[in-house]
Amino acid sequence: MFEQLDNDVDKIRNFIQQENKKKFPYLSGTKICNYWLYVIYQYTDRKYKNIEHLTVAPDTHVIQATYKLGLISNEELNNNDVQLIVVDRWNELFKGAKYKPIDIHTPLWLWSRNGFREVK
C-alpha cells in the first residue's frame, strides 16, 4: 500500500480515511490515522513524502493539553468539531517551523496523562 501510494502521507491518509474507510474502521479516524503513520515513521525505516503534513493526533489528552495551554477556548473545547479545531491550531502554530505538529503529540499526551503536574 505504501509503495503503491508513493509513500505520500496525503495519499495514504486519503486512501484510508476517504476511499476505504469501511476497510479501515479503526485507522480511518482523525487521531489514529496520523498517529499510526507517525509510529510507522518513527519505528521503521519507512520514509514518507509530505511528512510535514502529519497533524497532531487530537485524542482526549491532546485536546485537554491544548485547552490548558490556551490554544482553544472553553466553547471550542465543547464543540463537536474540537478535533478539527485542535488540528488547525497546531497546524497554524507549526507553520514554517522545523518541527511537525505530530512531534508535539507525545509530550502533550504525557503531560495530560500525568495530570498536568510539573516535572521536578
N, C-alpha and C positions, 0 to 999 in steps of 0.2 A: 504494500500500500504506500509506504513512504517513498520508495523509488518511483512508483507509477505517478505519484503526485509531486515529483521533483524535489522531495524533502522541503517543500514550501509550507510554512506554518499556516498561511492563509488558505491554501488549497486543502490541506489536511483537515483543518478545522471546519471548513465549508463542507467537505466530504462527510465528516462525522456528524456535524450539527444540523446541516440542511438537507443534503442529498440522501443520507442514510440514517436519519435519526432513529428510526424504528429498529435498525440493525445494531445500533449502539445506544441502547436506552440509558445506560449508566454513564457512558463517556460523553454523551451529547449535551450535558448541562454546561452552563456558563463557567462554573468554577472548576469542575472536574476536568473538562477537556483541556483547558490551559495548563492546569497543574500536571496532568498526565503527560502532556507534551514536554513540559519543563523537566519532569522527573526522568523521562527518557533521555533528554538532552544532557542532564547532569550526570547520570549514572551509566551511560553507554558512550560509545564513540560516534553516535549519530550527530551529524551536523545539519542544521536547518538553513534554509533561505528565509529571510524575513523574521529572524529570531526576535528582533526588536518589537514585533507585533504580538508577542505573548503578553497577555494582560495579567494583572493581579488576579488571583483566584478568589472571588468575593464570597467566601464562606462566612459563617456566623462570626468567627473570631476576627477575620479581616474587616468585616463590616463594623464590628464593635470598636476595633482599634482605630479605624478611620474616623469614626464618630468621636472617640476620645481625643484624637488629635485635632478635632475641629474642622475636618475637611468636608463633613456633611452635617447638615442641621438636624435637629430633632424631627422636624417634619419630613425630611428626606429619609431619615432612619426608619420611619414608619411607612414609607411609600412602598407600594407593590413592586416598583422598579428599582429598589435600593441597590440590587446587584449591579445593574447597568450604570447607575449613578456613581457608585464606587469605582467601577472600571473607568468611567470617563474622568473622574477626579484624578486618579493615579496616572492615567494616560497624559492628562494635561500637565501634571506636576513633573513627569519624567521627560516631557518633550524636549529634545535637544540634549539630554543628559547622556552620560556614558553608560548608565545602568538602564535596565529594562524594568517596567512595572512589576513583572513577576519576581524580580530579585527581592522585593520587599515582602513577599508573601510569608516566608518562614519567620522572619523577625516579628512581624505583626501578629502572626498566629501564636507564636510562643509567648509574646507579651500579654496578649489577651488571655490565653490559656492559663497563664500564671497569675491572673487576676490583676494585671497592670501594676504589679509590685515592682519597686525599684530593685535592681540587682546590686548587691553590695559586694 
